[in-house]
Amino acid sequence: MKDVKVKKRKSNASPQFGPVLNDEPILNSILNARGISSADELDLSIKGLLHPDQMFGLQGAAEVLQSAILKGNKILIVGDFDVDGATSTALMLRVLKKFGVAHVDYLVPNRFNFGYGLSPEFVQFAAKKKSPELIISVDNGISSLEGVSIARKLNIKVLITDHHLPGESIPDANAVLNPVLDKKNHDFKNLAGVGVAFYLLAQTRILLKKCGWFDEKKVAPPKLSSYLDLVALGTIADLVPLDCNNRRIVFNGLRLIKAKLGNPGIVALINVSGKSLPFVNESDLAFSVAPKINAAGRLADMSIGIECLISDDCSYCISLAKSLNEINKRRKKVEEKIQEEAIKIASDITVQLKTNQIPSGFALFKGGWHQGVSGIVASRVKDVFNRPVIVFANDKEGVLKGSARSVTGVHIRDVLSYVDSTWPGGIIQFGGHAMAAGLSIRLNDLKEFDNRFNFALAQLYGKSYFDEVLYTDGELTDEQYGINFFKKLEELGPWGNGFPEPKFDGKFDII
């Protein structure tokens, strides 16, 4: 049995503000511990969303898209094979078509043939298959130096939209929109890929309106807030921190769904999951809807998930949702077997070691593992051992592809960057963010990588980072055990990464 420490959450809010909710001190305490420092931050109405003109770098990116639209260029959206990538792709397609754009299509790299992002092979494939004049990457591209270079040589313009951390160099694209590239974008730094795409479309809509595009085409400018359910789904699924702006996105996206105004594909997936639309919440999106879309990218073709999100035919959406549900059932079976094997390997490593000798992280591999589920298996093993975990699977001949998942406080991409800087050429490629990353190494280098990975963790983080701590919001009084108090708690949501659902501790009589 694991030794778990229980600690009460401390206030993360500025000490200069007064109570947020005067009638319930414990609610104040819960909000303070999550960094809420004013009552304004509890206003989750659409009018509070950050305005596009506040995002540094957005204007230039929107001008590239506007120019392509005005010239009638063939636009190709290149997505990623997870929910953030799928919702980003669907959002771009839906809105651009509503803008009156005639030539817009999408492609998602098959992870088993092309890997992640704008790889050189994928760019050449896309050029031959779709003949685009502008490629827009969504939720990827910031590490695609060579692929972007090939696109430019083929006379294809490239607009990158991404939210992942960059490497040492930025691709030579016509425009790069990524909030993490500039400190001025502090308020936008937690956007998911779909959130970045949303803001690009919002600013492009402003530019097209100014130049008279909608009047000329006799098209009504679409209301972008009507697509917030897609943005909410991608935001929740990608586990980005729920700061104030992201909470507004999720809150209003859920409101659309509850009002039966949501995306037909999302509605179909909710229904197939056995959930009730009027009561759907962020947990339903995270644990019932998102895994079904993700399963397509893991085991089959993400196009099935995207088609479900771009169709307005409710019957077709239900059919696709049922197919996604079946793929997800297969994914669970594949995942369960690999998870069992991965946990056994990690257990065998730790069983004869003292607590202070247990590795700071695990790099796990067994022949025959399916790379489509390596990320989710890494997450499961991480939960068991409270250590960063990388699960590798065979990729190309002699090459392993790994998915990394981290624990709170340990920035996994920084760890990989440290390994890369101290072991030049050892990692073939890598990318990601604080809690999740991907990488490729040579099969023969696995043992050396494991040693260097653990050395990097030891250098960058002390052992205390791997102590399991259960944070709670303290004890409740007898009076607070009632429906009215828990309704008040529910109203403070949505909850998620960076804004965790409250937990309480104490001594209880179990009846």
Salt bridges, closest charged atoms under 4 A:
ASP23 OD2 - LYS488 NZ 3.52
GLU24 OE2 - LYS488 NZ 3.39
ASP43 OD2 - LYS47 NZ 3.25
ASP53 OD1 - HIS51 ND1 3.06
ASP84 OD2 - HIS163 NE2 3.30
ASP105 OD2 - LYS130 NZ 2.76
ASP139 OD1 - HIS163 NE2 3.09
ASP162 OD1 - HIS164 ND1 2.71
ASP172 OD1 - ARG152 NH1 3.96
ASP238 OD2 - HIS163 NE2 3.21
ASP284 OD1 - LYS275 NZ 3.77
ASP312 OD1 - ARG94 NH2 2.92
GLU326 OE2 - LYS329 NZ 3.29
GLU335 OE1 - ARG331 NH1 2.17
GLU335 OE2 - ARG380 NE 3.27
GLU341 OE2 - LYS337 NZ 3.00
GLU341 OE2 - LYS366 NZ 3.37
ASP348 OD2 - LYS344 NZ 2.93
ASP383 OD1 - LYS382 NZ 3.03
ASP414 OD1 - HIS411 ND1 3.62
ASP445 OD2 - ARG442 NH1 3.99
GLU448 OE2 - ARG452 NE 2.74
ASP467 OD2 - LYS5 NZ 3.53
GLU468 OE1 - LYS2 NZ 3.03
ASP473 OD2 - ARG9 NE 3.92
ASP473 OD1 - ARG34 NH1 2.95
